[in-house]
Structures are given as structure tokens and as C-alpha cells.
Amino acid sequence: MKSLRWKMAYLITAAIAISYFDRQTLPVAIHAIQREIPVSNIQFSHLQAAFLAAYALMYAGSGKLIDVLGTRRGFLLIMLWWSLACASQGLATSVPVLAVSLFLLGMGEGGGFPAATKAMAEWFPANERSSAMGLMNAGTAVGAVAAPPLIALTLAHLSWRWVFFLAGAVGCAWTVWWFKDYQRPDLHPRLSERERQELAEVLAPKTQSDSNVRWIDLFRYPQISGLVFAKFLSDAAWYFYIFWLPKYLYDVHHFNTKEVGYFAWIPYAAAGIGSLLGGWFSSKLIRRGLSLNLSRKIALGISAGVMPSILLVMHAPVDWVIVLFSIAFAGQQSWSTLVMTLPSDIVPSSVVGSFAGLVGFGGALGGIVFGLVVGSLLDRGFGYGPVFAVVGVLHVIAFCVILLTNRVIGPIDFKKAAARAVNA
């Protein structure tokens, strides 16, 4: 993996790692913040809703924004925005001020995955794409694994406000690296002739009919609307995990900040392994001669199949709780890698950013709805049992949705579909 395209993949992965570090700052630091700013369970769910509302809207719109601005300039602006928004949380004096900062953070981070997905589509052919997406998705684990111990270390020596200031500074530093090194392959001065030949698939001129697909028209295709709904279901579970795991450990197992820092990174390490395995396994099946359709669906089915193991978490001792969360996190991120690869399998690169944005919009919307339900249930005394009963089956239902709406995973013939619509 010494080729230029894999260097671009590491650059993109670093951005996703920073994104997940930044979104873990509040959940891990909440115990320290509550000493100055009281935050109830329902207020905590409202804070996550503020982040996810902006994240969902920007995720949907930023795909088109990236398609218009171009990946290099668009990702630069997005990272600067979210880094400054993350730092602004350190200035908060009340829950409403925190909510404003989180809304601004969601606006910035909502553009991260569409930009990263488009960048990967620009650099990787289909037989390598899920492996590259697996590496990128592993960046979520790197950031989330680093967050609990580093935040705990910061809190041991500095005010909680410095957690946000330092996190924002790291994001700003990444933009210098991005501006210096990233270009599309057809414009990159360091692309060798040998690698140019290897990238013939992604460098091939796009047809005019592909380029003229309108963003709003994407919803007309069941393959696309089905994937958006599947992401709505699976990310309802995922956002519960990433936002509520530290709080669950605080509330149910009575961890302190140091103990959360010691244990909470383990499921995210498993998530990183799942990201890499899901992408690698699907790519391996393609290289073994299986169709794209079967390769993606087999890997998705296995990923969804391990998720009901979380149903045991309420009856397990704390050591096994961490193991069960680790299994769920690995399955989720294997699933997520594959789901976020599907846009580049189904639509041309000219609209990958838009499609990825719609998929992410569905996921964030699921996180908002379920997060508010969780906060309400907990403040009404229902406990975490009913919550885990729901999250344990959401991925299985989402997989069934994909099977029903994507009978054969492969490129949509927009020209033929448009002709059928005219004739009808």
C-alpha cells in the first residue's frame, strides 16, 4: 500500500478519526461538565438532537455542495468549520450555549463523510473501494479509541474546557496537510504512469447522462430510498452507542471519569477491526470471483447477524458488558463500511457525494428520533432494558430492507430509467 492512492486514503482516514474524536468530547467529558452546568438525561438527549439535526441537514445538502465545490476545496472548508465549532464548546456557560455549539459542530461534521466518500470514489476502483472505505471507517475507531484516555488525561490536569480547545486545534492542523497533499488523480502531479493505468476505471470520462442526474431525482429510485431507510434504522442504534455508552457506564455501573477512560476505548478498538474486516472480506469475495451483488450482501448479512448479541448486556457482569459492546461495535462498523461503499457501487462518481449525503441524512435522522426516545424513557424510569431490546434488532430489519429494495446491487442505468419515465 505504498501507492499514492493509499496515501490519500490515510489522509482521508485521519480526518474521519478527528471527526469521531470531536464528537466524543462531550459524552466523555459530561461528568466533569455537570459539576459546572447541570445536565439531565432529557437535556443530554436534546444536546445530541441539536448536533444530529444540523448533521442530518448538512449531510444531505453537503453532498451536493461537495459535488459543486470539488472535494479539495469543499473538505477544507468543512474541516475548518467543525474544528472551530468544536473549540467553541469550551466557551459554554449553559446548556443552551452548548446546544448552539453542538449545532454548529453538526453542520461541519455533516459534510465530512460525503466529502470523504467522494474522495475515495475519485481515487479507488470498484475492486479496491470497499477495502479503502474500510480503512476510512476504521478512522472512526481510531478517533473514538483515542478520545476516552486522552480526554481523561486532559481532565486530570486541565479544565474540561481545554478538551474542546485542543480538539479544535488538531482539526485546524489537518487542514494544512490536506491543502498541501490532496488533488484529484487526474490533476495530481505525483501520480505515476503505472498508477494512472491502474486507475483507468476512475479516470475514464463520465457520460453526459450520468452527469445530469438531479439531486432531488435520486429519491425516485427504490435502491436509493431503501438504502436511506436502512441507514435510518441502523444508525439509530449506532448513535445510541456512541453518545450513550459513557453515560451508561456512569449511570448503571457507576464508573468515574478515569474508569471510563480505561474501559470505553475497547469497543471502539473492536469497531476499527470490524471496519477493516468488513471491507476486506467483501473485496476478497470479489477477487475470488463472486459478483459485486453477492459479495456485498454476504458481508452485510454477517455484519447484521452479530448485532442481536447486545440483547444480553443487561444480564451480564461488567467485564462481559464490554465484550458485548465490542461485538456490537465491530458488527456495526463492518456494516457501516459496506453501506457507505454502496453509493459508489450504485451511482456515478458525479453524484456519489449527493447520494452519500442522503444516506447520512437518513442515519442522522434515525439518531435524532431514537435519541429523544431514549432520553424520555430514562427520565421516566424505564431504564436501559427496553432500549437494548430495540437496538438489538434494528440492523437485522435494515438488512431486510436492503434485500427488498436492492435486488441486484450494481450501477443504476439512469438513462434507461429516464426513458421509461418519459414513455410512461
Beta strands, then each sheet from edge to edge (+ up, - down):
end
